[in-house]
Amino acid sequence: MLRALTEGRLDQARYNSFLKLRRELAYDKARTDGRAARDRKEQERRIHRVYEKQYRAQRKRDRD
């Protein structure tokens, strides 16, 4: 799919629409499926932990 996008065979707007629909489906699945909801929440936690770690490291460098 990415090859078609870079070669111009796939319109950027259509690809963006596909990505949006994929996110909507994942959100809907997380709302109706308990396991998917737990997986999504765990992924969000991991992202937050990484962000928090980077933020603290940056603050420490700024103070030094």
C-alpha positions in Angstrom: 0.0 0.0 0.0 2.8 2.4 0.9 4.5 1.6 -2.5 1.3 2.6 -4.3 1.1 5.8 -2.3 4.7 6.8 -3.1 4.3 5.8 -6.8 1.2 8.0 -7.0 -1.2 5.1 -7.8 -3.0 5.8 -4.5 -4.4 9.2 -3.6 -3.2 10.6 -0.3 -6.7 11.6 0.8 -7.9 8.0 0.2 -5.1 6.6 2.2 -5.8 9.1 5.1 -9.4 8.0 5.0 -8.4 4.3 5.2 -6.2 5.1 8.3 -9.1 7.0 9.9 -11.5 4.1 9.4 -8.9 1.7 10.8 -8.6 3.8 13.9 -12.4 4.0 14.2 -12.7 0.2 14.0 -10.0 -0.3 16.6 -11.8 2.1 18.9 -15.1 0.5 18.4 -13.6 -3.0 19.0 -12.0 -1.7 22.2 -15.4 -0.5 23.4 -17.1 -3.8 22.8 -14.4 -6.3 23.4 -12.9 -6.4 26.9 -9.6 -8.0 25.9 -9.1 -5.4 23.2 -9.9 -2.6 25.7 -7.2 -4.0 28.1 -4.7 -4.2 25.3 -5.4 -0.7 24.2 -5.1 0.6 27.8 -1.8 -1.2 28.3 -0.4 0.2 25.1 -1.4 3.7 26.3 0.3 3.1 29.6 3.5 2.0 27.8 3.5 5.1 25.7 2.9 7.3 28.7 5.8 5.7 30.6 8.2 6.3 27.7 7.0 9.9 27.4 7.4 10.4 31.2 10.9 9.0 31.2 12.0 11.2 28.3 10.4 14.3 30.0 12.2 13.6 33.3 15.5 13.0 31.5 15.1 16.3 29.7 14.3 18.2 32.9 17.4 16.7 34.6 19.6 17.8 31.6 18.1 21.3 31.8 18.9 21.6 35.5 22.5 20.4 35.0 
